[in-house]
């Protein structure tokens, strides 16, 4: 089912969106670590 969905949708913008989400999550995770650790390094 998911494969047919991916075939119907254009996967390129989907991939770009996923890339953006990953970047944002990484950024937020680093920020959270920095804040909770008090800049532990």
N, C-alpha and C positions, 0 to 999 in steps of 0.2 A: 504493500500500500504506500509506504513512504517513498519507495523508488519511483512509483508512477507519479506521485506528487512532485518529486524533484524534477521529473521529466517535463511535467506540465509547466511548473514554475521556471523562470529563468534563474539559474543557480548563481550567476555572477553577482548580482546585488545581494543575494542571500549570503554569499561568501564574504562580501565586503562588510555586511552588517555583523556577521559573526566575528570578523577580525576586529571591528570597532568595539564590540562587546568585550572581547578578550582584553583589549588594551585598557578599557575603562575599569574592568574588574581588577587587573593587575595594579593599576594606578591607585585604586581605592584600597586594595589590600596593603600596598606599601605605606600609604598614608595612615591606615589604621595601625599598622605595626609600629610606625614611627611615633604615633600619638600614645599608644598604650605602653610602649617600651620606654617612653620618655627620651627617644633618641639613644637607645641603649648601647650603640657602638661608640 
